Amino acid sequence: MIVKELIEQCPVETVVSEVLTLCCVDENEQTSVSGSYTAFVETLKKRQAVETEHLLLGIKDIEETKEKIEILLYACKDIHRFLSGDPPRIDVAELDAFSPEDMEQLLERVDLPKENRFEFSPWNEVLGYKLDSQNLNDIGSLKFAAAIVYEMTFWGFTEEEAEAERKRLQEAVGESMLLQN
């Protein structure tokens, strides 16, 4: 399954409700923010996905007694390289059969290079990211979809807003590097 298929199968209202829980919206702003997220998810459903050979994995975490889902982005080739090591550890096709404990152990012992966080990735590419079915079942489709939508909109509801923020952050990092030298 890819992100676009997950978004298409989840009811928009339920995903939006989960996202509002994640972003702790004030009650007086809920209608406005809910409308923005609803429009965003509806737009995603109409977009074309671009497959990129990347995989999103969700990790449950507890933060101040509240469950949080962290979404990590991996290149499939890196996972494949790890799984097909010498001697072979596991067949890549068996990844879907991993129990939650197996997946946690894999992620704990694996020093896989994580790709950059996906908040700044083009949205058509995010829609094409692969999802592990067992990981999706463990997290829950609605929570996983909501976490993805939340991350995608962290910097704004348009790709232009996200791109402007990415450029601003790159400039700040560049300035900080100059000051360190």
N, C-alpha and C positions, 0 to 999 in steps of 0.2 A: 504494500500500500504506500501511496505517497501522500504528502500533506494535503494536496488539492482534494483527493478522494475523502480524506478524513473531514475536511471542512464541508464538503458536499453532503456527507451523511449525517452531520450533526445539526439539530434544529438551531437556527440562528438565535432565537430568543434565549435558549438555554446556554449557548456559548457566551452570549453577551452577559447574561446573569453571572456566569462563572468569572468572566473577565472583570466585571465590576467588583466582585469579591476580592480579586487579586490586587486591584489598584486602589482599594479603599476610598471610593468616591464619596464626597459629602452628599448627604441626602438632598440638599437643595440643588445639586448639580446632576443628580442621577438621570433625569429625563434627557438633558442635553447630551451628556456623555454616552448614555445608552443609545441615543439616536445616531451619534457619530460611529459607535462600534457596529451598530446594525448595518449602516450604510457601508462601512468598511468590509464587513464579512460578506454582504451581498455582492460587493464589487469583486472580492476574491473569487467567489463562485463563478463569475463570468470570465475571469482571466484564464489565459492559457498557461499551463505549467511547462517549465523547461527542466528536463531531467539533467542532473549534474553529477550523478554518482557520489552524492553525499548522503549521510544518514544522520537523523536526529535521534538521540536517546534521552529519555526523561529520567531524572533521578529525584526521588522523594527526599525531602529534607525537612526538618522541623526547625523553625525559626521563631523564637519567643512563643512557644507552645502552639504555633500555627503551622500547618503543613504547607510547604512550598514546593513547587516543581521546578527544578532547574533543567533547562533544555540544553544539551551539549551537541555540538556539530562535529562530525567526523567525516573524513574522506573515506569512502568505501575501500579504496586501494590500501589505505593504512591498516584498516581492520583485516582485510584479506591477507596482507603481508604478515600481520601478527598471527592470524589463525593458521596460515599455511607454513609456519616456521619449520625449522629442521630440528627434531622430527615433527611431523604434522601434529598439531594439538587438537584440532577439530575441523570438521568440514564446514565451510562457510554456509552451506545450505542448512546445516543443523542449528544455526543461530536462532531461528524462530522457535526451536524447541527448548531453549534455555529457560530454566526456572528463574524466578526473581533472584534467588540466592546465587545461582550460577552467573547471572548477568552482573550482580554486584561484585562477585569475586573476580570476574573477568575485568571489570572496570577498575577495581582496586589494584590488581597486579599488572595491568597493562599501562605502559607509559606511551600510549598512543598520542601522536601529536594532534591536539585539538585544533580545528580550524578557527579562524577568527569568529567571534560571536556573530550570529547571523542577523542581528538587528539592522545592520547596514547593507545586507545582501539585497540584490534586486528581488522584488516580490515574486516575479515569475519563477525565479530559481528556487526560492523558499517553497513555493507550491509544488515543486518537483522533487524536493528532498524525500528520501525514502524513510519509512518508519518500520521498526521491528514489531511484528504483531504481538509477541509475548510482552514486550516492554509496554506497548500500547494498552494491552489488556490489564497489566499490573497497575498502570497509572490511572486508566479509565479514559475512554475516548473524549468525553466532554472536558475533563480537566486538562488533558494533553492539548486539545484544540484551543482551549482558552489560554493556556500558557504560551502557545505559539503566537496567537493573535496579540496577546499582551506584549510579547517581545518584539513583534513586528511593528507595533505602534508606539513603542517606548519613546521614540524621538518625534512622533507626529503621525498624522493620519494620511500623509502623502509621501511619496518617495522623494519629492523635492525637499520637504522638511527634513527627512532623515539624511539626505545627501548634504544639505546645508550644515546640519549638526556634525556629520562626519568630517566635513572640511574644517569646521571650526575646531573640532578636537584635534585633528591632524596639525593644524597651525599652532595650537597651544602646546602640543607635544614637541613640535619643531622648535618653538621658542624656548621651551624648557631645556631641550638638548643644547641649544646654543648657550644658554646661561650656565649650564654645567661645564661646558668646555672653556 
